[in-house]
Amino acid sequence: MVCKIFIQFNSMIIIFIIPDFGGSTFRVISIKLQSNEDPIIKSKTFEMDNRMKSVPGHELFDHLATCVANSMENDFLGSESEAIPLGFTFSFPMEQSSLSCGSLIRWTKGFENANVVGKNVAELLNASLAKNQTTRNVYVAALANDTAGTLVAGCIHYQRCECGVILGTGSNAAYVEQITNVPSMKGSLDEQVVINIEWGNFGEYGHLKDIQTEYDLEVDSTSSNPGKALFEKMISGMYIGEIVRLVLKKCCESGDFLVGNVSELLVKPNTFDGAVVSNCIRSDDEISSLFPGCTPSDMSLVREVCSAVSDRAAKLAAAGLYAVWLKRGKGDFTAAIDGSVFIKHVTFASVMRKTLQEMGCTVKLEIASDGSGLGSALIAAMAPKP
């Protein structure tokens, strides 16, 4: 996806609602932007249960509108008659034709809601917002992928921020490119565009087959989108826990873990997530709570497996960023990164930085916490009023 953006601020006060729809949760962020002052940010998070991943599309967007309504605070957002712009962070592959128009290419992260693929997701959310009494004056002013939002937010805090990366439930990256290097667009030599890489889809043409393990293949074959998002399934928080579970399950079956007694925790799919993997590396208490009665040898095995899967994920993420660095001519720049895996995992960020250093890559990694939400607000600030 290619989205051409420009940023310009003036002295006006701007209030936005930023729904961040990325996978395991749905965050609604209210942001008040004013020049020469720090943004005022209020946020509420709603868990996205598995049932919502398969309901008809209109029910999903009605649910998102309800979450927006439940988050609105009138004293912060103004009068009922005032139109309120919404910057919709939509973290799924889409074909974006304008600032507020983007069609879903395909679902990822376990979602499979009908009648959404090929549709303009901004229109779908607008229709649901209009039906809700509380949100009838809210409209989608801008539609942005979370990586583009993170990139734009990073530009506020860091010099030469030219890449945005998400390493959380899913994974993706966006970077700044000269428009003359994009055959599908026309522009002057000094114009730039943001390229949404959708790097989670890398590997769909066999480029990862030499490094995929039997566990990667099983994760893929039992997913809701077999053969798709293969790179994401090796590095993101939604999948690294499942890889760990499969490895430990095989160790049990071979008698190398828990004396061959397969724990119920290892039988049920998707019982591990990225947070559990990190906690097992950090603390033996986490391991003993998951596997009561485990021996010191068992604990060592769990730590080793969690570390191996995590380190591989971090090194692959570093390889993706290294490719961006090569594409940009090996120049120095900053990558703003958001997502629970990079920010909260006990070793992920340090392994990623070390790997880039070993490869001679000069990209600087910086955290952009809640970057996707703030970035979407900045993008919405550019949008013309209806």
Secondary structure, 3 states (H helix, E strand, C coil): CEECCCCCCCCCEEEEEEEEECCCEEEEEEEEEECCCCCEEEEEEEECCHHHHCCCHHHHHHHHHHHHHHHCCHHHHCCCCCCEEEEEEECCCEEEEECCEEEECCCCCCCCCCCCECCEHHHHHHHHHHHCCCCCCEEEEEEECHHHHHHHHHHHHCCCEEEEEEECCCEEEEEEEEHHHCCCCCCCCCCEEEEECCHHHCCCCCCCCCCCCHHHHHHHHCCCCCCCCCCHHHHCHHHHHHHHHHHHHHHHHCCCCHHHCCCHHHHCCCCCCHHHHHHHHHCHHHHHHHCCCCCHHHHHHHHHHHHHHHHHHHHHHHHHHHHHHHHCCCCCCEEEEECHHHHHCCCHHHHHHHHHHHCCCCCEEEECCCHHHHHHHHHHHCCCCC
